Structure formats: structure tokens, C-alpha cells
Amino acid sequence: MQKLFSRFIRDESGATAIEYGLIAALIALAIIAGAGALGNAVNTKFKVIGNAVNSSGS
């Protein structure tokens, strides 16, 4: 039983999987934040263009 427990303590494959999962989650979070910011910037530009088209057509 002690041999099994010591082998479990030395096994680091689970820790590596958790680290990769955390890295993937952080990358996904950065992509989501970047896409949100880009979407807001594009929306603002389209509003400016729409306002310019509406005011010049009147």
C-alpha cells in the first residue's frame, strides 16, 4: 500500500494535464475578450458611417 501511495505522489501526468487545461482556458479567455473589443470597435465605426450617410442624404 505504501508503494502504491508513493507512486501516486510521484506521478505528475495529472498535473501536466491541468496545466495545459489552464493554458487553454487563458488563451480562450483572451480570444473572447479580444473579439468583444473588436466587435465593439467595428460597431462604433458602422454607427459613425451610418450617421454620416443619413445626414448627407437629408
N, CA, C and O of each residue as an XYZ file, in Angstrom:
232
protein
N       0.827     -1.196      0.000
C       0.000      0.000      0.000
C       0.870      1.258      0.000
O       0.560      2.233     -0.686
N       1.933      1.233      0.754
C       2.827      2.394      0.817
C       3.505      2.612     -0.535
O       3.722      3.754     -0.939
N       3.839      1.534     -1.232
C       4.463      1.648     -2.551
C       3.488      2.297     -3.542
O       3.880      3.151     -4.337
N       2.237      1.892     -3.488
C       1.215      2.468     -4.360
C       1.032      3.959     -4.061
O       0.920      4.766     -4.984
N       1.002      4.322     -2.792
C       0.827      5.721     -2.403
C       2.020      6.570     -2.849
O       1.835      7.684     -3.339
N       3.233      6.057     -2.685
C       4.416      6.828     -3.091
C       4.473      6.985     -4.604
O       4.922      8.017     -5.102
N       4.020      5.969     -5.343
C       3.996      6.079     -6.799
C       2.941      7.124     -7.225
O       3.154      7.865     -8.185
N       1.819      7.177     -6.514
C       0.781      8.163     -6.801
C       1.292      9.579     -6.553
O       0.979     10.492     -7.317
N       2.072      9.769     -5.500
C       2.611     11.097     -5.171
C       3.611     11.553     -6.238
O       3.646     12.734     -6.586
N       4.415     10.638     -6.755
C       5.434     10.992     -7.750
C       4.870     11.180     -9.156
O       5.537     11.769    -10.007
N       3.665     10.696     -9.417
C       3.075     10.790    -10.752
C       2.666     12.235    -11.029
O       1.854     12.800    -10.295
N       3.217     12.832    -12.075
C       2.943     14.226    -12.403
C       2.142     14.380    -13.691
O       1.961     15.504    -14.160
N       1.664     13.301    -14.272
C       0.933     13.407    -15.540
C      -0.381     14.151    -15.358
O      -0.800     14.875    -16.261
N      -1.035     13.997    -14.232
C      -2.270     14.734    -13.975
C      -2.024     16.223    -13.840
O      -2.820     17.039    -14.306
N      -0.920     16.574    -13.201
C      -0.582     17.995    -13.044
C      -0.310     18.630    -14.400
O      -0.674     19.784    -14.630
N       0.322     17.892    -15.292
C       0.603     18.419    -16.626
C      -0.691     18.656    -17.386
O      -0.833     19.670    -18.070
N      -1.633     17.734    -17.272
C      -2.918     17.901    -17.955
C      -3.652     19.123    -17.417
O      -4.267     19.861    -18.186
N      -3.596     19.342    -16.118
C      -4.247     20.513    -15.521
C      -3.581     21.794    -16.013
O      -4.266     22.773    -16.308
N      -2.264     21.794    -16.104
C      -1.557     22.982    -16.595
C      -1.951     23.298    -18.033
O      -2.194     24.457    -18.372
N      -2.015     22.274    -18.877
C      -2.428     22.503    -20.266
C      -3.870     23.005    -20.323
O      -4.196     23.864    -21.143
N      -4.712     22.487    -19.478
C      -6.091     22.958    -19.434
C      -6.186     24.418    -19.026
O      -6.976     25.173    -19.593
N      -5.385     24.819    -18.045
C      -5.380     26.224    -17.618
C      -4.856     27.137    -18.718
O      -5.384     28.229    -18.925
N      -3.829     26.699    -19.417
C      -3.286     27.498    -20.523
C      -4.333     27.661    -21.614
O      -4.519     28.757    -22.142
N      -5.017     26.575    -21.953
C      -6.059     26.639    -22.983
C      -7.196     27.569    -22.546
O      -7.733     28.321    -23.360
N      -7.555     27.517    -21.281
C      -8.621     28.394    -20.780
C      -8.207     29.859    -20.844
O      -9.017     30.713    -21.203
N      -6.963     30.160    -20.503
C      -6.491     31.546    -20.568
C      -6.437     32.052    -22.007
O      -6.772     33.206    -22.273
N      -6.018     31.197    -22.931
C      -5.990     31.588    -24.340
C      -7.406     31.848    -24.842
O      -7.648     32.819    -25.559
N      -8.341     30.978    -24.463
C      -9.733     31.165    -24.876
C     -10.299     32.461    -24.307
O     -11.020     33.181    -24.998
N      -9.977     32.759    -23.059
C     -10.439     33.996    -22.441
C      -9.884     35.219    -23.163
O     -10.601     36.200    -23.365
N      -8.619     35.166    -23.548
C      -8.011     36.281    -24.275
C      -8.662     36.458    -25.643
O      -8.883     37.586    -26.084
N      -8.970     35.353    -26.317
C      -9.622     35.440    -27.624
C     -11.020     36.036    -27.483
O     -11.423     36.874    -28.289
N     -11.750     35.610    -26.473
C     -13.106     36.127    -26.265
C     -13.067     37.620    -25.955
O     -13.870     38.389    -26.483
N     -12.138     38.023    -25.104
C     -12.025     39.446    -24.761
C     -11.629     40.269    -25.988
O     -12.172     41.348    -26.222
N     -10.690     39.757    -26.760
C     -10.259     40.460    -27.974
C     -11.370     40.569    -29.001
O     -11.539     41.610    -29.635
N     -12.128     39.492    -29.164
C     -13.229     39.514    -30.126
C     -14.311     40.496    -29.672
O     -14.911     41.186    -30.496
N     -14.556     40.558    -28.373
C     -15.543     41.522    -27.862
C     -15.112     42.946    -28.110
O     -15.917     43.778    -28.527
N     -13.857     43.234    -27.858
C     -13.347     44.591    -28.085
C     -13.375     44.943    -29.571
O     -13.724     46.064    -29.942
N     -13.009     43.993    -30.409
C     -13.035     44.226    -31.855
C     -14.465     44.453    -32.330
O     -14.718     45.327    -33.159
N     -15.389     43.670    -31.807
C     -16.797     43.832    -32.180
C     -17.332     45.191    -31.793
O     -18.077     45.807    -32.554
N     -16.962     45.665    -30.620
C     -17.400     46.999    -30.189
C     -16.813     48.085    -31.080
O     -17.503     49.044    -31.426
N     -15.556     47.945    -31.450
C     -14.909     48.944    -32.310
C     -15.550     48.974    -33.688
O     -15.781     50.046    -34.245
N     -15.836     47.805    -34.237
C     -16.475     47.740    -35.556
C     -17.887     48.308    -35.480
O     -18.316     49.020    -36.389
N     -18.603     48.008    -34.425
C     -19.961     48.540    -34.256
C     -19.936     50.057    -34.196
O     -20.785     50.714    -34.798
N     -18.981     50.617    -33.485
C     -18.857     52.074    -33.391
C     -18.580     52.685    -34.762
O     -19.167     53.708    -35.115
N     -17.696     52.069    -35.532
C     -17.379     52.582    -36.877
C     -18.612     52.545    -37.776
O     -18.874     53.494    -38.515
N     -19.369     51.448    -37.712
C     -20.574     51.354    -38.534
C     -21.603     52.405    -38.132
O     -22.298     52.942    -38.994
N     -21.713     52.706    -36.851
C     -22.640     53.756    -36.405
C     -22.216     55.111    -36.953
O     -23.055     55.895    -37.397
N     -20.912     55.390    -36.923
C     -20.408     56.658    -37.457
C     -20.699     56.752    -38.948
O     -21.151     57.791    -39.429
N     -20.443     55.674    -39.680
C     -20.702     55.666    -41.122
C     -22.194     55.804    -41.403
O     -22.597     56.539    -42.305
N     -23.019     55.088    -40.619
C     -24.471     55.186    -40.807
C     -24.987     56.582    -40.539
O     -25.841     57.081    -41.272
N     -24.486     57.211    -39.510
C     -24.884     58.589    -39.211
C     -24.452     59.550    -40.310
O     -25.190     60.473    -40.656
N     -23.263     59.338    -40.857
C     -22.775     60.197    -41.926
C     -23.617     60.025    -43.190
O     -23.920     61.001    -43.877
N     -23.989     58.793    -43.492
C     -24.818     58.546    -44.674
C     -26.203     59.149    -44.477
O     -26.745     59.757    -45.400
N     -26.782     58.993    -43.294
C     -28.113     59.545    -43.025
C     -28.133     61.056    -43.068
O     -29.085     61.648    -43.575
N     -27.092     61.693    -42.543
C     -27.080     63.164    -42.513
C     -26.788     63.739    -43.898
O     -27.247     64.839    -44.204
N     -26.050     63.038    -44.731
C     -25.753     63.573    -46.060
C     -26.922     63.348    -47.020
O     -27.037     64.050    -48.025
N     -27.778     62.392    -46.728
C     -28.911     62.106    -47.600
C     -30.116     62.977    -47.328
O     -31.060     62.979    -48.118
N     -30.111     63.701    -46.258
C     -31.289     64.502    -45.897
C     -31.388     65.773    -46.668
O     -32.327     66.544    -46.469
